[in-house]
Amino acid sequence: MFYKSTRGGAKDITFSQAVKKGISPDGGLFIPDENCVLTDEEFKNLVSLNYRDLAIEIVKKYATDFTEEQIVECVDNAYCSGTFPSENPAPVTKLTDSLNVLELWHGPTSAFKDMALQILPEFMTRSNKMQGDGKEIVILTATSGDTGKAALEGFKDVPGIKVIVFYPEEGVSEIQKYQMITQEGKNVYVVAVKGNFDDAQTGVKKIFNDEAFCKILSDKGYELSSANSINWGRLLPQIIYYFHGYYSLVKQGTISLGDAINVCVPTGNFGNILASYYAMKMGLPVNRIICASNDNNVLTDFLHTGTYNSNREFMTTISPAMDILVSSNLERLLYDVTVGDAEAVATYMNELKNNGFYTIDAKTSDTLKNLFWAAYATEAETMATVKSVYERYNYLADPHTSVGINVYEKYVQATGDKTVTLAASTASPFKFNKSVAEAIFGDELPSELNEFELLEYLSEKTENAIPEPLKGLDKKEVLHKSLCVPETMEEKIAEILNISL
Ligand SMILES: *Cc1c(COP(=O)(O)O)cnc(C)c1O
C-alpha cells in the first residue's frame, strides 16, 4: 500500500516515508491510496485475537514496507512492555444495555493519546532508519496538556530522537504540569512558555517555517519533526481499538458478530473520530458516528450546515483537549467524501487559511449527514453529566468523556435509536479531578484542597483507585525548570542542542 496527499501534490509514498515526513510538502495530509477492506472471513477470524495480535494484523495492512518482525517489535514494545496495566489496554465497561464505554486512558499518562504515542516512536525510529540521512530527529511539540506528556513518555530514551515540549505557563492544570516537569529520560526537555497555549503553538509553528533556523539545525545533524495527530503513524493505531472494542462487545454477549453499532467520540482535532470512520471503511459494522463537541462547536455547525467557520470566539472549557477551532484531520474526511477531489480539498483549506471559513457543496454535506450525527455539550451540561453518570451508574467519567455521553443522550432523544453504542472515554477522571469533584460534590467539596489532595479525596469518596502514574506526583523531583518567552523559543532549542546561533 502507498500513500498520497489529500491535496494532490504527492503520491506513491511508502508508510515509512509518510511517518517520517508527517505532513506532505504541498501542505496536505497523507492518506492510503487504496481502500483497505477486510474480507468476511478475516473479519470473523479477528474476533478471537487479543489486543496485541489484532494490532499486528491491522498494522500489517498499512505498514507494508515494514517486515512482519518489525511490526511485531513495534506492537510488543508499545502495548506489552508493562506500560499498560493489563494485556488489554482498552477495556469496555457497560453502563446500560446500549451504552458502553471504551476506556482509552489506562496508559502511562492517563489520557487516550498514549494509545497512539506509545507506538508512534517505534514506527518513527524504524522509518527514520529506512529513510534516513543519518540525522537525529528532534520532536517539537506545543501542548495544551495531554499531548506533551504522552509524547514525553512515548519518546523517552528512544535512540536517535530528542523531544522538546513547550507548555503554556498559564494554560495547564497542576497535575498536567507536574506530569511534565518531573519527566525522566535522557533525551527529554520541557520548557514553560510565558503566555497561553496559542502563544506556545504559534511559536512552534513559526520555528517549523523558519528555513534559516532549520538549515542551521540540519547542518548540525538535526531534523525537526512533530508528534502531532496529523501524522498517519498516530492515526493508524487508533483504528485498532475500535475493532477491539467491537469484538469485546461480541465476547461480552452485548451484540452478535456482524451486528451494527454506533460510535460516539468527544472530538477536538478530529483524529480519534476519524479513526472510527477508517475502521468502518475497513468493514467494521458501524451504523452512525456521533460527533461530540464542547462549547467550541465548530464541527457541530459544520456537520449541520456544510459551512466550516472558525471565525468565532475561542472558549476555554473544562474539556480543554477539545478546545480547538481548526480540526486538522477533517481534511482527510473531506478528501473521502468528495470522492478524491484533491483540488476541491486544496481550495477549501486555502479558504480556511485565508478567510477562516469554507462551504462544501450540498451533495457532500448530505453524504456527511448520513454518516455523522453531531451536537455539543455546554459547560453546565457537561458538569451535570459527570454528576448524573456517577449517580446513575456509579461510574466516574472525566469532562471530555462526559461531553460524549451528554451528546449520546441527545442523540437517543432526537432519534429514538437504541443501537448498542461504543462511547470513547478519553481521559481518566483523576486527570481532571477538580472539575469531576466539583461536579459531583458541589458545595460539600472542601475548598482548601489542592489538586493532589483532591486525588485522595475523590478516590476515598467514590471508592475508585487513583491510576498509578498520577500517584505521588507532587513528591517527585522537579527536573525541568526552564522558562522562556515566545520570542526566545529558538534560542532555547539552540541551548538544548548545544548549538550557537
Ligand atoms: C486529545 C484529546 C481529545 C480529542 O481528540 P482528537 O483526536 O483531537 O479529536 C479528547 N479528549 C482528550 C482527553 C484528549 O486528550
The ligand as an SDF file (V2000), in Angstrom:
LIG
                    3D

 15 15  0  0  0  0  0  0  0  0999 V2000
   -6.7820   14.8840   22.5150 C   0  0  0  0  0  0  0  0  0  0  0  0
   -7.9880   14.6150   23.3400 C   0  0  0  0  0  0  0  0  0  0  0  0
   -9.2810   14.6430   22.7850 C   0  0  0  0  0  0  0  0  0  0  0  0
   -9.5490   14.9960   21.3370 C   0  0  0  0  0  0  0  0  0  0  0  0
   -9.0930   14.0180   20.4490 O   0  0  0  0  0  0  0  0  0  0  0  0
   -8.9340   14.3610   18.8800 P   0  0  0  0  0  0  0  0  0  0  0  0
   -8.3050   13.1660   18.2890 O   0  0  0  0  0  0  0  0  0  0  0  0
   -8.0380   15.5690   18.8360 O   0  0  0  0  0  0  0  0  0  0  0  0
  -10.2810   14.6560   18.3530 O   0  0  0  0  0  0  0  0  0  0  0  0
  -10.3530   14.3440   23.6050 C   0  0  0  0  0  0  0  0  0  0  0  0
  -10.1760   14.0720   24.9180 N   0  0  0  0  0  0  0  0  0  0  0  0
   -8.9510   14.0450   25.4880 C   0  0  0  0  0  0  0  0  0  0  0  0
   -8.8360   13.7610   26.9500 C   0  0  0  0  0  0  0  0  0  0  0  0
   -7.8050   14.3040   24.7270 C   0  0  0  0  0  0  0  0  0  0  0  0
   -6.5910   14.3000   25.3030 O   0  0  0  0  0  0  0  0  0  0  0  0
  1  2  1  0
  2  3  1  0
  2 14  2  0
  3  4  1  0
  3 10  2  0
  4  5  1  0
  5  6  1  0
  6  7  2  0
  6  8  1  0
  6  9  1  0
 10 11  1  0
 11 12  2  0
 12 13  1  0
 12 14  1  0
 14 15  1  0
M  END
$$$$
